[in-house]
Amino acid sequence: MKPFLIFLLVVLFFASLSTILFELALTRVFSIILWYDYAFMAISVAFFGLGIGSLVIHIQKDSAKWKSIYERKEQLSSRIIYFAVAYAISVPVFVFLISAIPPSTSNIHLFYLVSSVPFFFAGSVMALVFYAMPQKISKLYFADLVGAAAATLLLDPLMRGFGAEYVILLTAPMVAGSAIAGALALKGLPSGIAVITDRLKMLAGIVLAATLLVPIAGNASAFDAFEVRPGSNKGLYYQLKNPERFEHLSKEWNSFSRIDVTRETKVNSTLNNYDSTEDSRELAAIIIDADAGTPIFRWNGSQSDLLWMQKYMDYLPYEIDKVESTLVIGGGGGEDILVALAGGSEQVTVVELNPLIVSAAKRFADPAGSPYERDNVQLFIDDGRRFISSTEEKYDAIMIKLVDSWAAQLAGGYALSENYLYTTEAFQQYLRHLNEDGMLVMIRWNFELPRLMPLMADSLMKETGKSREEVSKHVMVVEDRPGLFFGRTDDAQTYYPVLVVVKPTPFTDAQIDLTREKAEQGRADIIMLSDEYIEPPYDKLFSSEGYNDYFAQVSNPKVPTDDSPFYFAREPVPQQMIVLLETVLGISAGLSVLLMWNARKKKARMDATSGSHVLFAVFIGLGFMILEITFIQKFLLLLGTPIMALTVILFSILLSSGIGAYLSGRLFGGRPYRAVFVSVPILAGMILFNFYFLQGIIDSSITMDLTARAALTVALLFPAGLLMGFQFPSLISMASLVKNKEDNTTLLWGVNVIASIIGTVLAATLAMIVGFSGNLLIGLGLYAGAAVSALFALLSIKRAQVAVMGDRQ
């Protein structure tokens, strides 16, 4: 292998690795600075920067100033190093600026612009590498995707060791160091024709030393300016702004969350509806992604020291009936465990998704009574839905209290911010895992009731086989203000928690009377008291005649299912998704205008062949992202934890696609059209297989151990990923076959990246409308469109050849 090709492969590997690390760490940064809704914006930012970088190189390479450099490809290493060094400079500047910009959603466009700059330089590096040797595209694309796959393996250990801001900083020496070291190694070889001047050497050395120094000294106080701070709409922001009242105890990161622990040193009892002695029981609070909180309470380990918890609204179910066994989904700081123990539960099973939360709860708990350390408390680090799908155990009570999927799931798209806790299939499983007189107990926010009530009604009907009128006897809903304690003090509060209790059997008269009595004593409102009282408009849900009338007056009439698990979407397509889709379509339109202006300036015309190649790039960009995000969401249920899902799913797709890119060159060589016409029909068959059988395979395999589930995921994803990887190298090879045409490698890669921006947003938007199974069929259609585009390109080439032969005759 030629030394220059090795240089390109190394640079591309580290550029791709760094870009994915940057992108995934940026999701955490956006979640801290802005809000969880904006975490998925990182993917859009990344693709936007990469696409702009590639298209700028495409336009620049034909300018009079740079044309001589780009024509002499032996000098491209110099340009690659310049852009790699620019990336290294932009990264710490970005981290500093994003820490300095006022952390508010009103500055979202500023965050978007600043964040895209490092990706612009990374995209320029990648575009130059692809442009340098388009005839080696299969090997180059292989290095690109393998680098991205490696990032998924490195992300969690780097995040745990350094934190999001310093993971981003570490990407600077990765990109600059690989380019500089590779160029210096090439310089002394006979066939190594890299051009690196003394000036560039000095600049590169200074930048490399500086970028290495910042991450190494990242925890020093001198580098506090690089620390990401919570946005002003975050609860942690207020605490950090008031150090005289709140003490910040610790901060930890992993690949899907930031966990802070704080302690209130001066209690303001007027803010609470309980006295200061009870308030002082809180030892610390665990803050998830700077906002969602879970308390750690002082407890001496005795039953008598839990009597104060009888004021909790979620203690009521333990008064309704005897509860010997409890399943707590989302253990948090241990509050729900203490309620279960206070209620007399002899065995408590706890499922907590985030290991950092458990370690913090143990570390800051009262040594005399840590709830996670009890002999009758069994802990599982797992996703709640995956756990209950894999166990045969039944419980007297299942507790799900304010478990919000956005606080613990992967970011990167609205598709990746939802889990499977709140779907009809999930509620049916909860009911199956209750003993005959058991209870599903939930604390949710009052504004969620329009989504939660139909979910309960439909699930009960499907599971029990009863009519709507009959299942009303299985539900009770009580609301209180301002918080989790019975005893209202603030009637004006807008948002407050609601107690929801569901049984697989009807509530008894005694249970109904007790609930009414407790609600009246605490001035709590009753939303639903079995079939005795149902507040409008929810009464329509439990009436066969009024059911459709209810959905005619709610903003989102679609009940969440495993195929479209968007419980937190209050509209069929949330406004932030519409705004983001409009943004990426606007960006794409702007870039199209720029390209057309450039073509007109050069007096270049796009013929049918080149147009078909551009369409091919659009189809595979859209198709790849829609299928990738759909596969990620589908396999989340099988793998459970976000760390495992991220590592196994993304690694499988990216690695298999990289291998597919390499094999496309090895198997088909100079026959790229044949590669497309052979691979796309096989890929279509695999997509149809997943459409019909994937959910059944996941359901039947969810009880297997983690190693087996991971192996099954790889086995199922690898073939489709392999064939998806065939397409882009084939596209570049197809374009290279066109005679007397300019090299459009950078153009096609840029168009592919821009299409991927749109595909990322479309994947989630379409899933809300047609479900993820529908997305599989849309992905199939897009790859079929790519094959048709390739066919048109081939036919136009043949027509041109016939015309040339006719002219010669």
N, C-alpha and C positions, 0 to 999 in steps of 0.2 A: 504494500500500500504506500502511495506517495506521501512524503512528509507533509506537504501542503494540505492534503486531504485529512491527514491525522490532526493537523492544527485546526482545521475547520470542524471536525467531529468533536474535538475536545471543547472548543469554544461554544459550539452549539449545545452540547450536553450540559455545561455549567450555566449557560444563559437560560436554557429551558428549566433546569432545576431551580435556579434562583427566581425565575419568574413565577413558578407555581408556589414556591415558598412565600414569596412576597404577596402574591394574590390571596393565599389562604390565611396568612397572618393579618392581612389587611381586613379580612372579614371580621376578625376579632377587634381590630382597632375601630372600625366603623360602628360595631355593636356597642363599644364603650363610649365613643365620642357622641354618636348620634342616637340611634335606637335600633332595636333588633330588626325592624322593618327594612333598614338601609344596609344591613350587613351584606346582603346579596349584591349590592351595588358594586362590590369589589370586582366581580367577574366582568361586569360591563366596563368598568374603568380599565381593567387589564386588557381586554380585547380592543377597546378604543385606542389605547396607547400603542399597542402592538400594530394595529391596522394602520394608524397614522404614520408610524415609523416606516412601515413597509412601503406605503404609497408615496411618502416623501422621497425615499430612496429611488422608487420607480421613476418619479418625475425628475429627480436630481441627476440621475445617471445620464440623461440626454442633454443636460445643459452644457454650454460651451466650456464652463469653468472646470467641470468634473469629467467630461466625456473621455478625455485622454486617460485619466486614472482608471475609469471603469472599463475602458477597452483593454488596458493592460492589466489583466486580472492578477498578475504577480504582485501588483502594488495594493491589492485589496486588503491585505493583512494590516497595512498601515491605517486604512480607513476603519477597519474593524476595531483596532486598538483605540483609536480616537473615540469611537462611540462607546466602547467598553469603559474607558476612563471617564467619559461624560456620565455614563450610568453610575459609576462609583461615586462621582461627585454629587449627583442628583439625589442619591438615596439618603445620606445624612441631612442634606438640605431639606428634603421632603419631611423626614421625621421631625426636624426642628420646626418647620413651618406648620405641620399639622398639629404639633403640640402648642404652637403659639396662636393659631387661629381660634377665636372664641368658639367654644364647643357648643354650637347651636345648629338646629336643622335649618335655620334661616340662611346659614352659610353653606348649604349643601353643594351648590354649584362651584363654590370656591374649593371645597374639599375634592370635588370631582376633578377639577382642572389641575390642582397641585398633585393629586395622586396619579394622574395619567402621565406625568413627565418622565419618571423613571421607566415606565413601560414603553414610552416612545423611544428612548435610547436602546432598550432591550430589543424592541421590534426592529430598529435599524440594524443592530448587530445581526439578528437572525436573517433579515432580508439580504444583507450583504453576503452572509454565508451561503444561503440558497443560490444567490446570483453567481457566486464565484464558481460553482461547479454544478449546474443544473443536471448534467449528465449523470451525476452521482446522487440524484435526489433520493433514491430508495435508502441508501446508507445514511444520508444526512437526516432524513425524516425519522429513521430508526433511532439515531442519536438524540434527536429532539424529543421523541416520545419516551425513550428510556430515561432521559434526564428528568422528565416530568414525573415518571413513575417513581424514580428514586426519591423525589421530593416528598411523596406521600409516606415513605418509610421514615424519613428524617424529621418530618414536621413535629410529631408529638414529643419525641425526646428533646428536640431543640426548644420547643415552646416551654416545656417543663423546666429546662435548664436555664433559659435566658429570658423568656417572655416575648410577647409579640413585637415590641419595638426593636428589640435587639436581634431577633430573628431577621427582621427586615434589614437592619444594619449589616448583618453577616453576609447578606447577598452581594454587597458591594465588592469585598475582596474576592468573592467567588468568581464573579464575572471579570473584573479587571485582572485578577491574578492569573486566571486561566489564559486570557488573551496575551498578557505580557510574557508569562513563562513560555507559552507556546511559540511566540514570535522569536524570543531570544534563543530557544532551542533550535528553531529553523535556521537562524542566521548563519550558524557555523556549518551547515550541511551543504554539500555540493548541489543537491536538488532543492534545497530550501531557499526560496527566492523572496522571503519576506523582507519588506522594506521597513526599517525602524531607525529613525534618525537619533542623534544624540539628544536633541531637544525633546523628542518624544520619550526617550529613555528616562530623562530626568523628570519630566512631568509624570510619567507613569509610576516611577519609583516613589515620588512624593505622595501621589494619590493613594497608591497601594499601602504605603506605611500609615497614612492617616486613616484609611478605612479599616485597616487591621486594628489600629489603636482604639477606635471608638467602641467596637463591640467588646474588646478585651477589658477595657476600663468602664464598661457599661454600668456597673453597679456603683461606681464612685460618685460621690456627691457632686463632683465637677460636671457630671453629665446628666444632672437632673433635668436639664432643658430638653433632653430627648425622651422624657417619660410621657407616655400618653395619659392624659387626664380626662376624667368623665365629663360628659356634656352637662349643660346647665339643667336639662330636664331629667337628670338622673338623681336618685336618692343619695348615692355616694358623693355626688358633687357637693350637696349641702353639708354632709358630715365633714368632708375634708376642708370646707370653708370655715368650719367652726371647731378648730382644734381645742378650744377651751372647754367644749362640751363633749366632743367625741375623740376617742383615741383610736388611731389606726394601728392594728396589731400585726397584720400580715397581708401579703399579696402573693398569689400563685397563679400560674397559667397552665393550661393544657391546650390541646388542639381545638377544643370547642368551647372554652369558657375562660373567664378570669374570675378568680375567687378571692374576695377581700374579706377580712374579719375586722370588725370594729367593736368598740365598747363605749357605751354612753356613761360618761363620768359624772355628769350633773343631770339629774332626772328632773324633767318638767312634767309633773303629774297632772297638770291641768290639760295636757294634750291627750290624756287617756281617760277612759271611763271606769278605771279601777284605781284603788288607792296606791300610795307610794311604796308600801311594803310589798305588795304584789309586783309592782313594776321593778323593784330592785332584784327580783328573782332572775332577771335576764343578765347573764354573765357576759354575753357577747352576741353579735349578729353576723351571720354569714351573708355576704352580698354577692349575688351572682350577676356577672356582666354589669356591675355598677348600679344595679337597680333592684332586681328581685331578691327579697330578703327572707331568711329563715333564722329564727332565734335559737340560742343555746341557753337553756334555763339551769339555774342552780337547783340541785336535788341531792338530798343526803342518802338516797337509796331506800327510804322507808315509804310505806303506803300512806301513812298519815301526812307526809310532807307533800302529797299530791292532791289533798282535799280542795285546794284552791282552784283546781282545774275543773271542778264541777260547774263553774260558771261559764265554761266554754260552750258555745252553741253545738260543737261537734261532740260534746259529751252526752247530749240527749239520747242518741241511739243506745248508749250503754245503760241508760235508765229504762228505755223501752223494753229491752229484753236482755237476758243473760248472754254475755259474749265471752266465750272461753278461748277462741282463736281469732286472731286479727291479721289480715294482710295489709300492710302499709305500703302503698306505691308512692315513692318519693319521700324517703326518710328525712331528708334535709338535716337540720340541726338537732333533730330528735324530739321535736315538739309533739308530733303525732304518736310517737312511741309512748311518750309519757301519758298522753290522753288515754291510750289503750290500756296501759298499766293501771292508771287511776280508775278506769272502768272495770277492772277485775279480770282483764284478759290474761289467761295463764300462759299462752304461747303467742308471741308476736313475730311474724315474718316480715322483714323489711327489704324492699327492693329500691336501691338507689343507683341512679345512672352514673353519677359523677363521683369518682373516688376521691377527688380533692375535697368535696363537701364532707365526706365521712371522716377523712383524716383531720380536717379542721374541727369537726364536731367532737372528735375524741381528744384532740390536743387541748382545746379550750374548755372542756366540760369540767364540772366539779369532780375531782378524783374520787370523792365518796359515792358518787352516783352517776356515772356515765351511762346513758341509756343503751348505747351500742355495745357496752361491755357486759350486759346482763346475760345470765345463763339461759334465760327463757326468751331471749331475743336472737333471732337467726338472720344474718345479713347476707344479701346477694347483690353484687355489683352487676347490674343488668338493666335492660330496658323493661319497663313494667309490662308492656304488651307481649313482648317476646317471652318473658318469664311465665306469665299466666297461660300463654299458649302451649308451654312445654311442661307444665306440671299437672299432676292428677289430684293434687290436694284440694280439699274444700274448706271453707272458712265460715265462721259465724258473722264476720264483718270484713268488708274490703273498704279501706279508707283511701280516697284520692283527694287530697286537699291542696288546691291552688297549684297543681303541677302543670306548669306552662311549658309546652313543647319548645317554644322559641328559646327558653333559657338554657337548653341543654343539647339541642340538635345542631347538626352541621349547618353552617351558613353557606351561602353561595348561590342562592336562588330561592324563591318562595317555595319551590318544590322541596327544598331541603330544610325548610324551617318548620315543617309539620311532621308529627309522628303519628302513631296509630292508636293513641290512648282514647280518642274521642270519635269513634266511628260506630256504626250499627253493629258491625261484626265484633268489635271490642266489647260493647255493652252486653251482647249475647254471651260472650265468654265469661264476663264478670258474673252474670246470673247463673251460669252453669257451675261456677266454682264457689257458689254459696251453698251452705247447708240448707235444709228444707225451710227453716225459718230465719235464714241469714239476711243480712242487709248490705246493700251497696251504699256507702256514705260518701258524699262529695261536698266540698266547699268550693263554690265557684262565684264569680262576680255577677252582680244583678243584671248587668247589660248583656250577659251571655245567654240569659234565659230564652230569648227568641230562637237561639240555635240549639240550646240544650234540651228544651221541652219536647220538640218533635223527635229529636234523637232518642230520648227515653221512650216515647210513645211507640215509635216504630220498632225499636229493639224488643220491647216487651211483647208486642203483638207477634213478631216473628218467632220469639223464643217460646212463648207460652201457647201460641195458637189461639188466643182468645180475641174477642172483639175489642174495639176501641173503648166502648163503654165499660167493659169488664176490667181492662188493664188499669183503668183510673183508680181502682182500689189498691193498687200496688205502689202508689207514689204519694209522698208528702214533701212539701217545699215550704220552708220558713225563712223569712228574711229579717235582718236586724241591722241597726246602724249605731255607731259608726264602724264597729269591728267585729271581732270574733267572740266577744262576750255578750251574753244576753243582758239587756239593760240599756235602752237607748238614751243617748244624751244629745244627739244632734239630728234633728229632723230634716235639716236642710242639706245634708250630705248627698252628693249625687251618686258616687260609686261606693258600694259596700258589698260584703260577702253574703252569700245565700247558702243555707243548709238544704241539701237535697238528699232524701232517703228513698231508696228503691228496694222492693222485696220481690222475690220470685213467687211469693204467695200474698194474698190480700192482708192488709193490716187489720188487726182485731179492734173491737170497740174500745177495749181498755187502752191500747196503744194510741188510738186516735184521741181519746179523752186526755191522756197524759200529755200528749204533744200540745193540745189546745191550752191546757192549764199552764204549761211552762211558757208558752208564747205570750199568754195574757199577763203572767207575772213579770216578764221581761219587757213588756210593751213591744214585742216583736209582731210583725205582720205575717199573716198566713197567706201564701200564694196558692197552695193546694193542700187539702186535708183529705186524702183518699177521695172517694166519690161524694163526700159530704159537702165539700166546697172547692170550686176551681175558679180562680180569678180570671175574668176575661182578659185577653182573647184566648187564653190557653184552654178554656173549656171547649173550644172548637176542635182542638186536637184529639179530644177524647169523645168525639161524636162523629159517627160515620157520615152524617149529613153536612156537618160544618167543617170537615177536615180541609177541603179545598179552599174554603173561604179564608181560613187562617193564612195559607200560603199566598193568597192574593194580596195580603196587606203587610208582608214582611219583606225586608230588603234582599234577603238571600233565601229562596225557597228550596234550595238543594240540600238534602240531608247528607251529612258526611258519611262516606263509605271507605273501605280500604282502597278502592280504586281512585277515589278523589277525596283524600282525608283532610280537607281544608276547613276544619272546625272554626278556626279563628278568622276566617274570611267572612266579614259581615255582609259583603255584597257578592254577587256571582263572580265578578272580577274586581278585586279591591282597587281603590283609586290610585294607590302608589304603584300598582302594576301597570295601570293605564298610562300614568305619567312616565314611568320608565320606558314603556314600549314606544310612546310618542317621542321620547328623547332619543332612543337608539334609531328609530326610523328617521328622525330629523338629522341625526349625525350621518346616517348612511346616505340620505339624500344630498347633504352638503358635500360629502366626499365624492359622490357620483358627479356632481356639478364640477368639482375641482378636476376630476379626471377628464371629463368632457372638454373643459377649458384647455387642459394641457394637450389633449389630442388635437383640438382645433388649432392651437398655437403651432403644433408641429405639422399641421395639415395632414394628419394621419386619419385614416378611415378604418373602422372596424368591420372586417368582412364577416361572412356567415360562419366561417370556421372559428375565428377569434371570439365572436359573439357566443357561439356554442360552448367554447371553453370557459368563458366567464360564467355562463349559466350553470355549467358543471360545477364550478367553484362555489357558486351560491347554493346549489342543491346539496352538495356534500357538507358544506359548512352548517347549514340548517339541520340537515339530517343527523350529522354526528352528534351535535349538542342535544337535540331532542331525544335521541336514543340514549345518550350517555346519562342525562339527568333522569330519564325514565327508569333506566336500569338501577341507578343509585337509589332512587326512592323505593323501587320494588324490593330490593335486597336489604334495605334497612330493617325490615321486619325480621328477616331470617338471621341477620348478624347481631342485631340488638344495639350494642354500644356504638356511639358515633366514632370513637377512635378506631375500633375494628372495622366499621363500615367504610370509613375514609381510606384506611390502609388497604384493605382487601379489594374493595370495589374499584376505586380509582386506579390502584396499582394493576389490577387485572386488565382493565380496559386499556390503559395507556401502554402497558408492556405488550399486550397482545397486538395492539394496533401498530406498535413499533416493529414487532416481528413481522407483521403483515406487510408493512412498508418495505422491509428488507427482502422478504420473499417475493414481492411483486417484481422487483428488479432481477432477482435470481431466476425466477421461473419463466418470466415473460420477456426479459431483456428489452429489445427494441420493438416489442409488440404490445404497446400499452392499451390499445383498443380491445385486443383480445382479453387482456387482464380484466378490463371493466366488464365485458360481455360474459365472462366466465364467473367472476366473483359476485356480481350484483344478483343474479338469479339464486345463487346459493345463499347469499345473505338474506334475500327475501324469504326463502324457505325457513331459515333460522328465526327470523322475526315472527313469522306465522306460528312456528312451534312455540315460541315464548308467549304469543298472544293466547293460544289455546291451553297450554299446559303449565306455564310458569307458576301461576298462583297455586295450583294444586300441588306442584312439587315443593313449593315453599311451605305450604300448610302441613304436608306429610313429613317434612324434614326438620321442622323447627325444634323437635325434641332431641335431636342429635347433639353430641358434645361440640364444643366450639371449633375444635380442629376439623372435625368432619364437615361442619357447616361452612367453614372457610374454604375447604377443599372443594365442596360442591359449588360454591359461588364461583371460584376460579374456573371450574370445569364448565359451568353454564355460560359464563361471560366470555371465555377465551375464544371460542370459534367465531362469534359475531364480531368481537373486537379485532380479530385477525383479518377478517374480510373488510371491515371498515377502514383498516389501515392501508388497504390496497389502493384506495381511490386517489388520494392527493399525489403520491408519486406518479401514478398513471397519468394524471392531469398534466403535470409538468413535462413528462415524457411526450405526451400527445402534442403539447405546444411546441416542443423542440423539433417535431417532425415537419412543421410548416416551413417551407423554404422561403427565403427572401423576406422574412419577417423579423421584427425586433424581438429581443429576448423579453418575454412577458412574465418571467418567473416571479419577480417582485410584485407585479400587478396582480397575478392570480393568487399569490399567497395573501396579499392585502385584502383582496375581495373575499377570500375564504375566511379570513379573520373577522372582517366586518359582518359577514353572514352569520358567523358564530355568535357575535354579540346579540343579533336578533334572535337566533335560535335559543339562546339561554333564557331570554325573557319569554319567548313563545312557548317553550316547553312547559313552564309553570302555568302560563295563561291558558293554554289549550287544555291542560290537565284539569283545570277548574271547570271547563266546559264539557269535555268529552271523556275525561278520566285518563289515567296513565295507560290503560289498555288501548284506548283510542289513539294515544300518542304513538304507540307501536305501529299502528296502521298508517299514521301520518308519516312517520319515519320511513316506513316501507315505500310509501308513495314518493317521497323526496329522492330516495336512492333510485327508484324506477325512473324518475325525471332526469336524474344524472345520466342514467344509461341511455335514455332517449337523446339527451344533449350530445353524448358521445357519438351516437349513431348519426345525428345530423352533421356533426363535425367531420366524421369519416366520409359521409356521402358528399359533402361540399369539397373535400380534398380530392375525391375521385373525379368529381365533375370538373374541377380545375385542371386535373391531369389530362382528362379527355380533351378539354378545350385547348391545352398547350399542344397536344399531339396533333389536333386538327389544324392548328395554325402552322405547324411545321410541315404538314403535308400540303 
